Amino acid sequence: MATAKEKKEEVKVHLKKLRAELRTIHLAVTEELKLPEANNIKDLMNDMEELLSVIDPKPKKNKK
């Protein structure tokens, strides 16, 4: 099981990656007036889900 320090470092890495990707998308939208590709957004959402699983490893029950 990962220690709190290891989890913190893993979360930092994920957040830095997400921040860089979001910055790229933001610049494209504001400067080039270009909307991001759907695949890019889906990838970011998957990365956020992965980050959530690092922060809270308990599986979530699906709400109906």
DSSP file with accessible surface (Angstrom, degrees, kcal/mol):
  #  RESIDUE AA STRUCTURE BP1 BP2  ACC     N-H-->O    O-->H-N    N-H-->O    O-->H-N    TCO  KAPPA ALPHA  PHI   PSI    X-CA   Y-CA   Z-CA
    1    1 A M              0   0  220      0, 0.0     2,-0.1     0, 0.0     0, 0.0   0.000 360.0 360.0 360.0 138.8    0.0    0.0    0.0
    2    2 A A        -     0   0   44      1,-0.1     2,-0.1     2,-0.1     0, 0.0  -0.412 360.0-123.0 -72.8 143.8    1.3    3.5   -0.9
    3    3 A T     >  -     0   0   75     -2,-0.1     4,-2.5     1,-0.1     5,-0.2  -0.339  27.4-105.2 -79.0 167.4    2.3    5.8    1.8
    4    4 A A  H  > S+     0   0   83      1,-0.2     4,-2.5     2,-0.2     5,-0.2   0.892 122.4  52.7 -60.8 -37.8    0.8    9.3    2.2
    5    5 A K  H  > S+     0   0  162      2,-0.2     4,-2.2     1,-0.2    -1,-0.2   0.911 109.4  48.3 -65.8 -41.8    3.9   10.9    0.8
    6    6 A E  H  > S+     0   0  110      2,-0.2     4,-2.4     1,-0.2    -2,-0.2   0.911 112.0  49.4 -64.8 -41.9    3.9    8.6   -2.3
    7    7 A K  H  X S+     0   0   63     -4,-2.5     4,-2.7     2,-0.2    -2,-0.2   0.912 109.2  52.7 -62.6 -41.9    0.2    9.4   -2.9
    8    8 A K  H  X S+     0   0  132     -4,-2.5     4,-2.4     1,-0.2    -2,-0.2   0.926 110.6  46.9 -60.5 -44.2    0.9   13.1   -2.6
    9    9 A E  H  X S+     0   0   93     -4,-2.2     4,-2.2     2,-0.2    -1,-0.2   0.907 111.8  50.7 -64.2 -41.1    3.7   12.9   -5.2
   10   10 A E  H  X S+     0   0   84     -4,-2.4     4,-2.3     1,-0.2    -2,-0.2   0.918 110.7  49.2 -63.9 -40.7    1.5   10.8   -7.5
   11   11 A V  H  X S+     0   0   29     -4,-2.7     4,-2.9     1,-0.2     5,-0.2   0.918 108.9  53.2 -64.7 -42.0   -1.3   13.4   -7.2
   12   12 A K  H  X S+     0   0   91     -4,-2.4     4,-2.5     1,-0.2    -1,-0.2   0.922 108.9  49.3 -58.3 -44.2    1.1   16.2   -7.9
   13   13 A V  H  X S+     0   0   95     -4,-2.2     4,-2.2     1,-0.2    -1,-0.2   0.937 112.6  47.4 -62.1 -45.9    2.3   14.5  -11.1
   14   14 A H  H  X S+     0   0   21     -4,-2.3     4,-2.7     1,-0.2    -2,-0.2   0.922 112.5  49.2 -61.4 -45.5   -1.3   14.0  -12.2
   15   15 A L  H  X S+     0   0   93     -4,-2.9     4,-2.8     1,-0.2    -1,-0.2   0.897 109.5  51.3 -64.2 -39.1   -2.3   17.6  -11.4
   16   16 A K  H  X S+     0   0  153     -4,-2.5     4,-2.2    -5,-0.2    -1,-0.2   0.918 112.1  47.3 -63.0 -42.2    0.8   19.0  -13.3
   17   17 A K  H  X S+     0   0  100     -4,-2.2     4,-2.3    -5,-0.2    -2,-0.2   0.944 113.8  46.6 -64.4 -47.0   -0.1   16.9  -16.4
   18   18 A L  H  X S+     0   0   10     -4,-2.7     4,-2.9     1,-0.2     5,-0.2   0.915 111.4  52.3 -62.0 -41.9   -3.8   18.0  -16.2
   19   19 A R  H  X S+     0   0  167     -4,-2.8     4,-2.4     1,-0.2    -1,-0.2   0.919 109.6  48.6 -61.7 -43.3   -2.9   21.6  -15.8
   20   20 A A  H  X S+     0   0   45     -4,-2.2     4,-2.1     2,-0.2    -1,-0.2   0.927 113.3  47.1 -63.9 -42.6   -0.6   21.6  -18.8
   21   21 A E  H  X S+     0   0   60     -4,-2.3     4,-2.2     1,-0.2    -2,-0.2   0.917 113.1  48.3 -66.6 -41.7   -3.2   20.0  -21.0
   22   22 A L  H  X S+     0   0   80     -4,-2.9     4,-2.8     2,-0.2    -1,-0.2   0.884 109.0  53.9 -66.3 -36.4   -5.9   22.4  -19.8
   23   23 A R  H  X S+     0   0  122     -4,-2.4     4,-2.5    -5,-0.2    -1,-0.2   0.923 108.7  49.6 -62.6 -42.2   -3.6   25.3  -20.4
   24   24 A T  H  X S+     0   0   97     -4,-2.1     4,-2.0     2,-0.2    -2,-0.2   0.928 112.8  46.3 -62.5 -45.4   -3.0   24.1  -24.0
   25   25 A I  H  X S+     0   0   29     -4,-2.2     4,-2.4     2,-0.2    -2,-0.2   0.921 111.3  52.6 -63.6 -43.1   -6.8   23.8  -24.6
   26   26 A H  H  X S+     0   0  112     -4,-2.8     4,-3.0     1,-0.2     5,-0.3   0.926 109.1  49.0 -60.3 -44.8   -7.4   27.2  -23.0
   27   27 A L  H  X>S+     0   0   71     -4,-2.5     4,-2.7     1,-0.2     5,-0.9   0.906 110.4  51.0 -62.8 -40.3   -4.9   28.9  -25.3
   28   28 A A  H  X5S+     0   0   23     -4,-2.0     6,-2.0    -5,-0.2     4,-0.9   0.913 114.2  44.5 -63.3 -39.9   -6.4   27.2  -28.4
   29   29 A V  H  X5S+     0   0   53     -4,-2.4     4,-0.6     4,-0.2    -2,-0.2   0.938 121.3  36.5 -71.1 -46.3   -9.9   28.3  -27.4
   30   30 A T  H  <5S+     0   0   69     -4,-3.0    -2,-0.2    -5,-0.2    -3,-0.2   0.888 128.9  28.6 -78.6 -38.5   -9.0   31.9  -26.5
   31   31 A E  H  <5S+     0   0  142     -4,-2.7    -3,-0.2    -5,-0.3    -2,-0.1   0.866 133.1  28.6 -92.9 -38.7   -6.3   32.7  -29.1
   32   32 A E  H  <<S-     0   0  128     -5,-0.9    -3,-0.2    -4,-0.9    -2,-0.1   0.478  93.3-132.1-100.1  -6.0   -7.2   30.6  -32.0
   33   33 A L     <  +     0   0  150     -4,-0.6     2,-0.5    -6,-0.3    -4,-0.2   0.888  59.5 143.4  53.6  41.3  -11.0   30.4  -31.4
   34   34 A K        -     0   0  118     -6,-2.0    -1,-0.2    -9,-0.1    -2,-0.2  -0.953  47.8-135.4-116.6 125.6  -10.7   26.7  -31.9
   35   35 A L        -     0   0  138     -2,-0.5     3,-0.1    -3,-0.1     2,-0.0  -0.515  30.7-105.9 -77.3 147.0  -12.8   24.2  -29.9
   36   36 A P        -     0   0   43      0, 0.0     2,-0.1     0, 0.0    -1,-0.1  -0.309  36.9 -99.2 -70.7 155.5  -11.0   21.2  -28.5
   37   37 A E     >  -     0   0  120      1,-0.1     4,-1.6     4,-0.0     3,-0.5  -0.439  27.6-121.6 -69.9 147.9  -11.5   17.7  -30.1
   38   38 A A  H  > S+     0   0   63      1,-0.2     4,-2.6     2,-0.2     5,-0.2   0.873 112.5  57.9 -60.1 -36.6  -13.9   15.5  -28.2
   39   39 A N  H  > S+     0   0  107      1,-0.2     4,-2.4     2,-0.2    -1,-0.2   0.872 102.8  53.6 -62.9 -36.6  -11.2   12.9  -27.8
   40   40 A N  H  > S+     0   0   76     -3,-0.5     4,-2.1     2,-0.2    -1,-0.2   0.912 110.4  46.7 -63.9 -41.9   -9.0   15.4  -25.9
   41   41 A I  H  X S+     0   0   65     -4,-1.6     4,-2.5     2,-0.2    -2,-0.2   0.922 111.8  50.7 -66.8 -42.6  -11.8   16.2  -23.5
   42   42 A K  H  X S+     0   0  122     -4,-2.6     4,-2.4     1,-0.2    -2,-0.2   0.907 109.3  51.4 -61.6 -41.0  -12.5   12.5  -23.0
   43   43 A D  H  X S+     0   0   82     -4,-2.4     4,-2.4     2,-0.2    -1,-0.2   0.916 110.1  49.1 -62.0 -43.2   -8.8   11.8  -22.3
   44   44 A L  H  X S+     0   0    5     -4,-2.1     4,-2.3     2,-0.2    -2,-0.2   0.905 109.8  51.3 -63.1 -40.5   -8.8   14.6  -19.7
   45   45 A M  H  X S+     0   0  112     -4,-2.5     4,-2.2     2,-0.2    -2,-0.2   0.914 110.2  49.4 -63.2 -40.8  -11.9   13.2  -18.1
   46   46 A N  H  X S+     0   0  100     -4,-2.4     4,-2.3     1,-0.2    -2,-0.2   0.898 109.5  51.8 -64.3 -39.8  -10.2    9.8  -17.9
   47   47 A D  H  X S+     0   0   20     -4,-2.4     4,-2.3     2,-0.2    -2,-0.2   0.892 109.2  50.3 -63.3 -38.8   -7.1   11.4  -16.4
   48   48 A M  H  X S+     0   0   87     -4,-2.3     4,-2.5     2,-0.2    -2,-0.2   0.894 109.2  51.0 -66.4 -38.6   -9.3   13.1  -13.7
   49   49 A E  H  X S+     0   0  123     -4,-2.2     4,-2.1     2,-0.2    -2,-0.2   0.906 109.7  50.6 -63.2 -40.4  -11.0    9.8  -12.9
   50   50 A E  H  X S+     0   0   95     -4,-2.3     4,-1.3     2,-0.2    -2,-0.2   0.915 109.9  50.1 -63.4 -41.7   -7.6    8.2  -12.5
   51   51 A L  H  X S+     0   0   15     -4,-2.3     4,-2.3     1,-0.2     3,-0.4   0.921 108.6  52.6 -62.3 -42.6   -6.6   11.0  -10.2
   52   52 A L  H  X S+     0   0   76     -4,-2.5     4,-3.3     1,-0.2    -1,-0.2   0.895 105.5  54.6 -61.3 -37.9   -9.7   10.5   -8.2
   53   53 A S  H  < S+     0   0   63     -4,-2.1    -1,-0.2     1,-0.2    -2,-0.2   0.815 108.3  49.7 -68.4 -26.6   -8.9    6.8   -7.8
   54   54 A V  H  < S+     0   0   15     -4,-1.3    -2,-0.2    -3,-0.4    -1,-0.2   0.916 115.8  42.1 -73.8 -42.3   -5.5    7.7   -6.4
   55   55 A I  H  < S+     0   0   97     -4,-2.3    -2,-0.2     1,-0.3    -3,-0.2   0.920 133.9  18.4 -69.9 -44.9   -7.1   10.2   -3.9
   56   56 A D     <  -     0   0   47     -4,-3.3    -1,-0.3    -5,-0.2    -2,-0.1  -0.819  67.7-177.5-131.1  91.1  -10.0    7.9   -2.9
   57   57 A P        +     0   0   80      0, 0.0    -1,-0.1     0, 0.0    -4,-0.1   0.571  49.7 109.4 -71.9  -5.9   -9.3    4.3   -3.9
   58   58 A K  S    S-     0   0  154      1,-0.1     2,-0.1     0, 0.0    -2,-0.1  -0.499  77.5-114.6 -70.3 132.4  -12.7    3.0   -2.7
   59   59 A P        -     0   0  125      0, 0.0     2,-0.3     0, 0.0    -1,-0.1  -0.441  28.5-128.1 -68.1 139.8  -14.9    2.1   -5.7
   60   60 A K        -     0   0  140     -2,-0.1     2,-0.3    -3,-0.0     3,-0.0  -0.696  15.5-125.1 -88.2 140.4  -17.9    4.2   -6.1
   61   61 A K        -     0   0  198     -2,-0.3     2,-0.3     1,-0.1    -1,-0.0  -0.638  30.5-112.0 -81.7 140.0  -21.4    2.7   -6.4
   62   62 A N        -     0   0  153     -2,-0.3     2,-0.4     1,-0.0    -1,-0.1  -0.569  27.5-138.2 -72.9 129.6  -23.3    3.7   -9.5
   63   63 A K              0   0  203     -2,-0.3    -1,-0.0     1,-0.0    -3,-0.0  -0.699 360.0 360.0 -88.0 138.8  -26.3    5.9   -8.7
   64   64 A K              0   0  252     -2,-0.4    -1,-0.0     0, 0.0     0, 0.0  -0.701 360.0 360.0-103.9 360.0  -29.4    5.1  -10.6
